[in-house]
Each structure stands twice: as C-alpha cells, then as structure tokens.
Amino acid sequence: MVGIAPNSPHGRSLKEKQRLTGGSTLLDVGGPLMELASIIESLLFATQEPLGVPQMCAAVKETAKDIVEAGEDTPADGDALAAPSAPDWVAPLLSVTEDQVRVALDSLIAHYEADNRAFTVVERAHGWRLCARYEYSDWCRSLYPGKKPQRLTQPALETLAIIAYRQPITKAGVEAVRGVSVDAMVQQLLDRGLVKIEGRADLPGRPLLYGTTEAFLDHFSVKTLDELPNSAELRRVKLPTAPEEQPGAAAPAEQLSLQPAPSAATGGEPSAPESEES
C-alpha cells in the first residue's frame, strides 16, 4: 500500500482535502488514490526526462478517457474480442487535478522513505524524475568509470557565483568584481555546461553576455535561481562595474592604420619611398 506523506491531505481536515482536490472524492477513495500514485510512478519510470505536473496530469486524463470510451462500446453477442468495461477506479481519473498529482508524488516519496528504498522522486527545474539517493552515488558512479566527477576550483566557483547572481553579465563585469582575468574560468564553466552565452550586451564592442544553464540548477539541486542562498539580498548589493559598462562610457577609439597616408600630389595613391643616393 502506498505510504502517505506527513503533509498530504490525509493528515488534513475534510475542508482542506476538498480545497486541494477541487471538491472531488478522488482522495477519499483508496483505490483511485493508490492507482494514481502507481500511474505517476510508471510514467516517471518510463522516461529519462523530467516530467512536469501538467504533463503527468494530461497523460492521466487522456488515457483514462480512452479507456472509458473503449469500455462504453456495447460488445456484440459472442464477441470475444470486445473491449472489457473500464475498472471503477478509472472514471475518477477523468477529472484529476494537478494538486492531486502533487499529492500522489508526496505519497510516493513517503512510501520510498518508509521502505528505505535506494531511490526517490525529486523535483528539478523542468519537472520530476526518479533518482538514486545521494548515499548510493559512489556505487552508481562505478558504472561510469570514465566519468569521474571533477570538482570546481575556488576561482571557478567564485566566477560561477557572480554569473549566477548577476546574470546576464559580461566577462568584463565579472572581472570588475573579481579583480583578475576570468577567461580561463569562463571557458571552464562553458565546457562543463554550467554556463552558456545568452546574447550580446548593448555596449561598445557588443560583448557577450553569460548566464547559467539547466545543468547548473540540477548540479546545485534548485528548481529556480530564486532558491539560491540569499538570492534577493545578493542581487541588490552594489558591485564594481567595468569602465566600459559605466554610464556615459565612450566607444572605443578607432585603431590607427599603419599604412602611409595618401599623397595629394598622386591623387590619393601612397607615394613611393625615395631611393638613397649613392
């Protein structure tokens, strides 16, 4: 039987249940609840990509509709191939809500924890997925001996933190904060897939803008940038800016040409150098 999370509607009052479930009786019936949790578990097991709650909700309702419609077809007498009638727990799934899907996810997490399973369900930036628990990560990595985790150096972490909290930001903007060149650090973060190019800044020279990736969110186990520690406060802190990014900064001066200036006597053609007299 599926375990119930401590904060699930089964630990709340009837009014709270109805508020979360839209007044339906899905959560008040053991069969549909258990089946919904099992369906959600099978959807997560069948894909390697994160699944969003709206995506899972739509899959449940559309499949339930197909099953109910198939079961409503009146079988012909003696027709052994006629579709059987739908189970009783299928019809309530036609009106399943996203809140009910989240309750099912909570029940799965509680079930895995109660049984001390080696995996659980986690929410990432773009949905939910099945993942091995952290304490078993070393055994999982043994399946991929060629992919040893490489820890970020302190300079790389500092560069990544500036980009994460102040994105989109130019390389010159990062260097103004750190006080040193960050060419190697930014390239390392790009190679690791933690940082990406967001576009170009509307500044002299049109420098590149950098921001974090979905891999960054997964790496630090956050769904959004707002979940970063002290996100709101650190974004308001005034930081040093690059000279070329300050208000009123002039465009870079035109580089002088090394070619000789054109001669007026020759109609714009450069004059030939005079030969030395012997």
Residue frames as qw, qx, qy, qz and C-alpha x, y, z in Angstrom:
[[0.000, 0.889, 0.458, 0.000, 0.00, 0.00, 0.00],
 [0.382, 0.597, -0.034, 0.704, 1.27, 3.48, -0.86],
 [0.420, -0.394, -0.466, 0.672, 2.59, 5.36, 2.17],
 [0.013, 0.910, 0.345, 0.229, 1.17, 8.77, 2.98],
 [0.412, 0.346, -0.240, 0.808, 3.45, 11.79, 3.38],
 [0.243, -0.424, -0.594, 0.640, 3.03, 13.72, 6.65],
 [0.115, 0.388, 0.055, -0.913, 1.91, 16.82, 4.77],
 [0.079, -0.184, -0.803, -0.561, -0.52, 15.01, 2.48],
 [0.456, -0.305, -0.152, -0.822, -4.29, 15.75, 2.53],
 [0.706, -0.299, -0.637, -0.076, -4.88, 12.56, 4.54],
 [0.465, -0.248, -0.525, 0.669, -3.44, 14.42, 7.53],
 [0.069, -0.077, 0.007, -0.995, -5.65, 17.48, 6.94],
 [0.411, 0.319, 0.571, -0.635, -9.27, 18.31, 7.57],
 [0.499, 0.478, 0.710, 0.134, -12.02, 17.48, 5.10],
 [0.245, 0.932, 0.138, -0.228, -12.27, 21.12, 4.04],
 [0.154, -0.724, 0.542, 0.398, -8.55, 21.21, 3.29],
 [0.494, 0.039, 0.825, 0.272, -8.87, 17.99, 1.28],
 [0.431, 0.715, 0.550, 0.014, -11.69, 19.45, -0.78],
 [0.071, 0.925, -0.132, -0.350, -9.74, 22.67, -1.33],
 [0.249, -0.520, 0.712, 0.401, -6.79, 20.75, -2.76],
 [0.322, 0.111, 0.903, 0.263, -8.88, 18.32, -4.78],
 [0.224, -0.042, -0.388, -0.893, -11.47, 20.73, -6.12],
 [0.634, -0.045, 0.292, -0.715, -14.23, 19.08, -4.07],
 [0.745, 0.183, -0.565, -0.304, -13.87, 15.71, -5.79],
 [0.837, -0.425, 0.251, -0.236, -13.81, 12.43, -3.90],
 [0.754, 0.468, -0.449, 0.105, -10.69, 11.04, -5.58],
 [0.201, 0.475, -0.689, 0.509, -8.59, 11.32, -2.43],
 [0.596, -0.267, 0.445, -0.613, -11.35, 9.95, -0.26],
 [0.965, 0.143, 0.012, -0.217, -11.35, 6.66, -2.15],
 [0.605, -0.533, 0.545, 0.231, -8.41, 4.33, -1.55],
 [0.779, 0.277, 0.501, 0.256, -8.48, 2.67, -4.98],
 [0.455, 0.849, 0.124, 0.240, -8.17, 5.76, -7.20],
 [0.222, -0.919, 0.325, -0.002, -5.51, 7.31, -4.97],
 [0.686, -0.368, 0.588, 0.220, -3.35, 4.21, -4.97],
 [0.722, 0.436, 0.455, 0.286, -3.80, 3.73, -8.69],
 [0.245, 0.963, -0.013, 0.115, -2.96, 7.38, -9.41],
 [0.386, -0.780, 0.481, 0.110, 0.27, 7.07, -7.44],
 [0.742, -0.062, 0.617, 0.254, 1.14, 3.88, -9.32],
 [0.589, 0.720, 0.306, 0.203, 0.40, 5.54, -12.67],
 [0.016, 0.974, -0.222, 0.026, 2.60, 8.51, -11.80],
 [0.587, -0.538, 0.580, 0.172, 5.36, 6.11, -10.74],
 [0.756, 0.248, 0.545, 0.266, 5.13, 4.24, -14.05],
 [0.403, 0.898, 0.107, 0.137, 5.28, 7.49, -16.04],
 [0.195, -0.893, 0.405, 0.033, 8.42, 8.57, -14.22],
 [0.701, -0.289, 0.626, 0.179, 9.97, 5.13, -14.65],
 [0.732, 0.475, 0.457, 0.174, 9.26, 5.06, -18.39],
 [0.404, 0.867, 0.014, 0.293, 11.14, 8.26, -19.23],
 [0.695, -0.124, -0.181, 0.685, 14.63, 9.59, -18.60],
 [0.116, 0.429, 0.075, 0.893, 13.49, 13.19, -18.96],
 [0.054, 0.183, 0.593, -0.783, 11.90, 15.23, -16.16],
 [0.112, -0.532, -0.740, -0.397, 8.09, 15.28, -16.25],
 [0.129, -0.192, 0.207, -0.950, 6.15, 18.34, -15.21],
 [0.274, 0.255, 0.767, -0.521, 2.97, 18.08, -13.17],
 [0.557, 0.472, 0.031, -0.682, 0.79, 19.45, -16.02],
 [0.424, 0.388, -0.737, -0.355, 2.31, 16.87, -18.38],
 [0.047, 0.001, -0.978, 0.202, 1.58, 14.00, -16.00],
 [0.384, 0.343, 0.531, -0.673, -1.92, 15.28, -15.30],
 [0.556, 0.464, -0.264, -0.637, -2.71, 15.46, -19.01],
 [0.318, 0.265, -0.894, -0.172, -1.36, 11.94, -19.62],
 [0.137, 0.128, 0.892, -0.411, -3.53, 10.52, -16.82],
 [0.468, 0.443, 0.346, -0.682, -6.74, 12.20, -18.01],
 [0.506, 0.470, -0.460, -0.559, -6.25, 11.45, -21.70],
 [0.233, 0.166, -0.957, -0.054, -5.51, 7.78, -21.07],
 [0.236, 0.233, 0.787, -0.521, -8.44, 7.46, -18.66],
 [0.524, 0.461, 0.037, -0.716, -10.71, 8.98, -21.32],
 [0.452, 0.361, -0.715, -0.392, -9.54, 6.45, -23.91],
 [0.073, 0.019, -0.978, 0.195, -10.11, 3.55, -21.52],
 [0.354, 0.342, 0.581, -0.648, -13.59, 4.73, -20.52],
 [0.545, 0.471, -0.197, -0.665, -14.65, 5.33, -24.12],
 [0.354, 0.269, -0.866, -0.230, -13.37, 1.91, -25.14],
 [0.033, 0.104, 0.930, -0.350, -15.30, 0.28, -22.29],
 [0.431, 0.366, 0.331, -0.755, -18.54, 2.06, -23.23],
 [0.432, 0.261, -0.636, -0.583, -18.70, 0.30, -26.59],
 [0.821, -0.058, 0.328, -0.464, -21.50, -2.25, -26.38],
 [0.165, -0.334, 0.895, 0.243, -19.97, -5.67, -27.09],
 [0.672, 0.127, -0.442, -0.581, -21.70, -7.78, -29.66],
 [0.886, -0.231, 0.272, -0.297, -23.15, -11.09, -28.52],
 [0.963, 0.036, 0.190, 0.190, -20.47, -13.71, -28.53],
 [0.469, 0.794, -0.220, 0.318, -17.78, -11.21, -29.49],
 [0.835, -0.391, -0.151, 0.356, -14.78, -12.44, -27.52],
 [0.555, 0.191, 0.014, 0.809, -12.61, -9.58, -28.83],
 [0.137, -0.858, -0.261, -0.420, -14.83, -6.82, -27.48],
 [0.214, 0.457, -0.462, 0.730, -13.13, -4.40, -25.11],
 [0.429, -0.445, -0.729, 0.294, -13.85, -5.10, -21.42],
 [0.203, -0.913, -0.247, -0.255, -15.53, -2.45, -19.31],
 [0.260, 0.616, -0.410, 0.620, -13.26, 0.04, -17.55],
 [0.477, -0.256, -0.697, 0.470, -12.41, -0.60, -13.86],
 [0.241, -0.862, -0.447, -0.002, -14.30, 1.51, -11.34],
 [0.472, -0.655, -0.017, 0.589, -11.19, 3.50, -10.36],
 [0.451, 0.177, 0.419, 0.768, -10.61, 4.79, -13.92],
 [0.032, 0.792, 0.487, 0.368, -13.60, 7.15, -14.17],
 [0.368, -0.882, -0.140, 0.260, -12.47, 9.41, -11.26],
 [0.569, -0.289, 0.302, 0.708, -9.18, 9.93, -13.09],
 [0.336, 0.638, 0.479, 0.501, -11.02, 11.83, -15.82],
 [0.126, -0.931, -0.130, -0.317, -11.20, 14.84, -13.51],
 [0.760, -0.332, -0.163, 0.534, -7.80, 14.51, -11.84],
 [0.039, 0.995, -0.021, 0.087, -6.18, 17.84, -10.94],
 [0.504, 0.588, -0.450, 0.445, -2.58, 18.99, -10.68],
 [0.380, -0.589, 0.476, -0.531, -2.95, 19.22, -6.89],
 [0.944, -0.134, 0.198, -0.227, -3.95, 15.56, -6.80],
 [0.828, 0.428, -0.261, 0.250, -0.89, 14.65, -8.87],
 [0.119, 0.657, -0.508, 0.544, 1.30, 16.50, -6.37],
 [0.705, -0.411, 0.381, -0.434, -0.36, 14.58, -3.52],
 [0.990, 0.142, -0.020, -0.010, 0.41, 11.34, -5.38],
 [0.552, 0.590, -0.407, 0.424, 4.04, 12.45, -5.68],
 [0.295, -0.609, 0.491, -0.548, 4.15, 13.14, -1.94],
 [0.904, -0.205, 0.239, -0.291, 2.78, 9.68, -1.25],
 [0.885, 0.365, -0.221, 0.185, 5.45, 8.10, -3.45],
 [0.233, 0.648, -0.500, 0.526, 8.22, 9.97, -1.63],
 [0.565, -0.473, 0.444, -0.510, 6.82, 8.92, 1.75],
 [0.986, 0.040, 0.044, -0.154, 6.49, 5.32, 0.53],
 [0.723, 0.488, -0.364, 0.326, 10.11, 5.21, -0.65],
 [0.025, -0.617, 0.529, -0.583, 11.36, 6.70, 2.62],
 [0.768, -0.337, 0.313, -0.446, 9.29, 4.31, 4.75],
 [0.991, 0.126, 0.043, 0.013, 10.65, 1.32, 2.82],
 [0.438, -0.688, 0.438, 0.379, 14.19, 2.75, 2.84],
 [0.804, 0.522, 0.244, 0.145, 14.41, 2.47, -0.94],
 [0.605, -0.237, 0.245, 0.720, 17.64, 3.32, -2.74],
 [0.163, 0.296, 0.414, 0.845, 15.84, 5.83, -4.95],
 [0.066, 0.597, 0.536, -0.593, 13.31, 8.60, -4.60],
 [0.322, 0.732, 0.463, 0.382, 11.42, 11.22, -6.60],
 [0.331, -0.465, -0.087, 0.817, 12.94, 14.67, -6.85],
 [0.344, 0.880, 0.325, -0.050, 11.77, 17.89, -8.48],
 [0.536, -0.105, 0.253, 0.799, 14.14, 19.60, -10.87],
 [0.043, 0.334, -0.081, -0.938, 13.89, 22.80, -12.89],
 [0.438, 0.144, -0.466, -0.755, 11.66, 21.28, -15.57],
 [0.815, -0.151, -0.329, -0.453, 9.83, 18.56, -13.72],
 [0.714, -0.458, 0.471, -0.241, 10.04, 15.45, -11.57],
 [0.684, 0.414, -0.594, -0.086, 12.22, 12.40, -12.04],
 [0.933, -0.358, -0.030, 0.028, 13.33, 9.21, -10.33],
 [0.299, 0.750, -0.513, 0.293, 16.87, 9.47, -8.92],
 [0.762, -0.117, -0.546, 0.327, 19.15, 7.33, -6.82],
 [0.471, -0.877, -0.095, 0.021, 19.62, 8.62, -3.29],
 [0.172, 0.888, -0.395, 0.162, 22.79, 10.53, -2.59],
 [0.568, -0.569, 0.587, -0.096, 24.25, 7.95, -0.19],
 [0.842, 0.109, 0.511, 0.133, 24.44, 5.46, -3.08],
 [0.418, 0.873, -0.138, -0.211, 26.06, 7.84, -5.56],
 [0.179, -0.639, 0.723, 0.189, 29.50, 6.21, -5.28],
 [0.565, 0.069, 0.820, 0.058, 28.10, 2.85, -6.37],
 [0.573, 0.732, 0.336, -0.150, 26.23, 4.46, -9.24],
 [0.167, 0.877, -0.373, -0.251, 29.37, 6.23, -10.44],
 [0.480, -0.364, 0.775, 0.191, 31.18, 2.88, -10.60],
 [0.685, 0.467, 0.558, 0.025, 29.07, 2.10, -13.68],
 [0.457, 0.869, 0.049, 0.183, 30.72, 5.03, -15.47],
 [0.746, -0.419, 0.040, 0.517, 34.44, 4.75, -14.66],
 [0.500, 0.284, 0.245, 0.781, 35.41, 7.17, -17.42],
 [0.106, -0.740, -0.239, -0.620, 33.28, 9.97, -15.98],
 [0.509, -0.305, -0.519, 0.615, 34.97, 10.91, -12.74],
 [0.093, -0.941, -0.321, -0.063, 33.39, 13.98, -11.13],
 [0.515, 0.243, -0.128, 0.812, 35.69, 16.99, -11.32],
 [0.273, -0.756, -0.430, 0.411, 35.35, 19.49, -8.53],
 [0.269, 0.872, 0.113, 0.392, 35.30, 23.15, -9.42],
 [0.528, 0.060, -0.322, 0.783, 38.25, 25.18, -8.22],
 [0.173, -0.640, -0.445, 0.603, 37.70, 28.10, -5.86],
 [0.003, 0.335, -0.249, -0.909, 38.27, 30.70, -8.64],
 [0.170, -0.192, -0.781, -0.569, 35.79, 28.85, -10.85],
 [0.221, -0.580, -0.763, 0.178, 33.21, 28.77, -8.06],
 [0.111, -0.559, -0.204, 0.796, 33.64, 32.49, -7.43],
 [0.087, 0.153, -0.501, -0.848, 33.21, 33.21, -11.14],
 [0.215, -0.346, -0.860, -0.308, 30.15, 30.96, -11.31],
 [0.176, -0.594, -0.629, 0.469, 28.59, 32.65, -8.27],
 [0.004, 0.434, -0.049, -0.900, 28.96, 36.11, -9.83],
 [0.194, -0.014, -0.685, -0.702, 27.38, 34.92, -13.07],
 [0.221, -0.419, -0.881, -0.016, 24.55, 33.14, -11.24],
 [0.149, -0.646, -0.524, 0.535, 23.55, 36.11, -9.09],
 [0.047, 0.648, -0.055, -0.759, 24.12, 38.88, -11.66],
 [0.310, 0.118, 0.778, 0.533, 23.20, 37.23, -14.96],
 [0.832, 0.406, 0.077, 0.370, 23.17, 38.15, -17.72],
 [0.338, -0.870, 0.205, 0.294, 26.63, 39.62, -17.25],
 [0.632, 0.709, -0.302, 0.080, 29.63, 40.28, -19.44],
 [0.855, -0.015, -0.277, 0.438, 33.09, 38.88, -18.86],
 [0.254, 0.460, -0.223, 0.821, 34.33, 42.40, -18.13],
 [0.537, -0.600, -0.008, -0.593, 31.64, 42.73, -15.48],
 [0.930, -0.307, -0.186, 0.074, 32.84, 39.54, -13.77],
 [0.686, 0.209, -0.226, 0.659, 36.44, 40.72, -13.93],
 [0.071, -0.641, 0.111, -0.757, 35.47, 44.04, -12.35],
 [0.753, -0.562, 0.002, -0.342, 34.16, 42.15, -9.32],
 [0.955, -0.183, -0.042, 0.230, 36.96, 39.60, -9.04],
 [0.182, -0.910, 0.300, 0.220, 39.76, 41.95, -9.98],
 [0.367, -0.379, 0.764, 0.372, 41.51, 39.39, -12.20],
 [0.428, 0.267, -0.597, -0.623, 41.10, 37.93, -15.67],
 [0.666, 0.014, 0.630, -0.399, 38.41, 35.23, -15.88],
 [0.551, 0.446, -0.507, -0.491, 38.99, 34.00, -19.42],
 [0.277, 0.197, -0.940, 0.023, 40.10, 30.52, -18.30],
 [0.231, 0.134, 0.781, -0.564, 37.39, 30.26, -15.65],
 [0.594, 0.394, 0.102, -0.694, 34.57, 31.20, -18.00],
 [0.539, 0.379, -0.664, -0.354, 35.83, 28.74, -20.61],
 [0.086, 0.097, -0.959, 0.251, 35.96, 26.00, -17.98],
 [0.393, 0.272, 0.593, -0.648, 32.37, 26.72, -16.94],
 [0.610, 0.436, -0.241, -0.617, 31.27, 26.71, -20.58],
 [0.398, 0.303, -0.855, -0.140, 32.96, 23.34, -21.12],
 [0.048, 0.055, 0.907, -0.414, 31.25, 21.92, -18.03],
 [0.193, -0.463, -0.719, -0.481, 27.86, 23.07, -19.31],
 [0.270, -0.559, -0.591, 0.515, 27.19, 25.21, -16.24],
 [0.036, 0.651, 0.026, -0.757, 27.30, 28.50, -18.14],
 [0.524, 0.482, 0.598, 0.368, 26.01, 29.50, -21.57],
 [0.144, -0.042, 0.190, 0.970, 26.12, 32.53, -23.84],
 [0.206, 0.612, 0.650, -0.400, 22.87, 34.49, -23.51],
 [0.406, 0.841, 0.312, 0.175, 23.49, 37.04, -26.26],
 [0.501, 0.242, -0.058, 0.829, 25.34, 40.33, -26.64],
 [0.209, -0.661, -0.411, 0.591, 25.19, 43.42, -24.46],
 [0.293, 0.865, 0.282, 0.294, 24.12, 46.78, -25.87],
 [0.445, -0.800, 0.153, 0.373, 27.51, 48.24, -25.05],
 [0.301, 0.808, -0.446, -0.240, 30.50, 49.41, -27.08],
 [0.070, 0.439, -0.890, -0.100, 32.01, 46.41, -28.80],
 [0.825, -0.069, -0.225, -0.513, 28.86, 44.31, -28.21],
 [0.010, -0.397, 0.886, -0.238, 30.45, 41.99, -25.59],
 [0.532, -0.172, -0.800, -0.217, 28.99, 38.54, -24.91],
 [0.542, -0.437, 0.284, -0.660, 26.54, 38.04, -22.06],
 [0.368, 0.119, -0.917, 0.103, 26.76, 34.93, -19.88],
 [0.664, -0.327, 0.166, -0.652, 24.15, 33.11, -17.81],
 [0.364, -0.248, 0.878, -0.189, 23.64, 29.76, -16.09],
 [0.446, 0.075, -0.744, -0.491, 22.16, 26.62, -17.65],
 [0.841, -0.295, -0.154, -0.427, 19.66, 23.94, -16.62],
 [0.806, 0.072, -0.501, 0.307, 22.67, 21.76, -15.71],
 [0.118, 0.375, -0.449, 0.802, 23.62, 24.43, -13.17],
 [0.623, -0.345, 0.107, -0.694, 20.21, 24.11, -11.49],
 [0.942, -0.081, -0.306, -0.112, 20.49, 20.31, -11.43],
 [0.603, 0.297, -0.529, 0.518, 24.05, 20.44, -10.12],
 [0.015, 0.227, -0.500, 0.836, 23.05, 22.58, -7.14],
 [0.164, -0.391, -0.901, 0.094, 19.64, 20.88, -6.68],
 [0.157, 0.433, 0.310, -0.832, 17.50, 24.00, -7.12],
 [0.440, 0.580, 0.680, 0.088, 14.44, 24.49, -9.31],
 [0.266, 0.899, 0.188, 0.292, 14.89, 28.22, -9.93],
 [0.450, 0.404, -0.287, 0.743, 17.52, 30.88, -9.36],
 [0.391, -0.660, 0.055, -0.639, 15.34, 32.33, -6.61],
 [0.906, -0.399, -0.132, -0.051, 16.14, 29.26, -4.49],
 [0.632, 0.354, -0.371, 0.581, 19.84, 30.16, -4.36],
 [0.512, -0.521, -0.456, 0.509, 21.01, 31.19, -0.88],
 [0.167, -0.660, -0.144, 0.719, 20.33, 34.87, -0.10],
 [0.447, 0.399, 0.569, 0.563, 19.30, 35.40, -3.70],
 [0.035, 0.907, 0.363, 0.211, 17.25, 38.58, -3.23],
 [0.415, -0.857, 0.060, 0.299, 19.80, 40.24, -0.93],
 [0.590, -0.290, 0.450, 0.605, 22.86, 39.48, -3.06],
 [0.411, 0.544, 0.531, 0.504, 21.19, 40.76, -6.21],
 [0.064, -0.964, -0.229, -0.116, 20.69, 44.15, -4.55],
 [0.602, -0.599, 0.137, 0.511, 24.30, 44.54, -3.42],
 [0.384, 0.903, -0.145, -0.124, 26.13, 47.16, -5.43],
 [0.855, -0.144, 0.298, 0.400, 29.18, 45.65, -7.12],
 [0.156, -0.587, 0.384, 0.695, 32.06, 47.22, -9.07],
 [0.725, 0.610, 0.303, -0.102, 31.42, 47.62, -12.79],
 [0.677, 0.090, 0.335, 0.648, 33.77, 47.61, -15.74],
 [0.090, -0.464, 0.053, 0.880, 34.77, 51.10, -17.00],
 [0.094, 0.005, -0.640, -0.762, 33.28, 50.43, -20.43],
 [0.245, -0.481, -0.823, -0.174, 29.95, 49.46, -18.84],
 [0.152, -0.476, -0.456, 0.737, 29.57, 52.58, -16.74],
 [0.288, 0.843, 0.448, -0.081, 27.00, 55.22, -17.80],
 [0.162, 0.959, -0.119, -0.199, 28.41, 57.64, -20.35],
 [0.635, -0.351, 0.546, 0.418, 31.31, 55.40, -21.33],
 [0.364, 0.687, -0.326, -0.537, 32.71, 56.39, -24.71],
 [0.948, 0.313, 0.039, -0.048, 33.00, 54.00, -27.61],
 [0.750, -0.326, 0.310, 0.484, 36.47, 52.53, -28.15],
 [0.105, 0.781, -0.283, -0.546, 38.73, 54.78, -30.19],
 [0.852, 0.516, -0.030, -0.084, 39.33, 53.85, -33.80],
 [0.791, -0.319, 0.314, 0.417, 42.57, 51.97, -34.24],
 [0.127, 0.815, -0.328, -0.461, 45.20, 53.92, -36.18],
 [0.909, 0.413, 0.049, 0.030, 46.23, 52.47, -39.52],
 [0.629, -0.488, 0.382, 0.469, 49.85, 51.53, -40.10],
 [0.612, 0.491, 0.423, 0.452, 49.58, 52.33, -43.81],
 [0.285, -0.159, 0.052, 0.944, 51.18, 55.60, -45.03],
 [0.286, 0.665, 0.370, -0.582, 48.81, 58.50, -45.54],
 [0.604, 0.562, 0.468, 0.315, 47.73, 59.08, -49.19],
 [0.324, -0.285, 0.156, 0.888, 49.59, 61.84, -51.06],
 [0.368, 0.735, 0.299, -0.484, 47.58, 64.69, -52.58],
 [0.144, 0.637, -0.501, -0.567, 50.00, 65.01, -55.50],
 [0.019, 0.149, -0.942, -0.300, 49.45, 61.43, -56.60],
 [0.571, -0.146, -0.383, -0.712, 45.67, 61.58, -56.43],
 [0.804, -0.365, 0.162, -0.441, 45.30, 59.61, -53.27],
 [0.935, 0.127, -0.300, 0.143, 47.92, 56.94, -54.05],
 [0.645, -0.707, 0.151, 0.246, 50.65, 56.49, -51.46],
 [0.332, 0.855, -0.395, -0.051, 53.97, 57.91, -52.60],
 [0.931, 0.120, -0.259, 0.228, 56.83, 55.52, -53.25],
 [0.608, -0.712, 0.093, 0.340, 59.75, 55.73, -50.86],
 [0.328, 0.886, -0.324, -0.054, 62.71, 57.75, -52.17],
 [0.936, 0.104, -0.154, 0.299, 65.81, 55.77, -53.07],
 [0.523, -0.735, 0.138, 0.409, 69.03, 56.56, -51.33],
 [0.485, 0.842, -0.237, 0.010, 71.56, 58.48, -53.37],
 [0.914, -0.035, -0.078, 0.396, 74.88, 56.86, -53.79]]
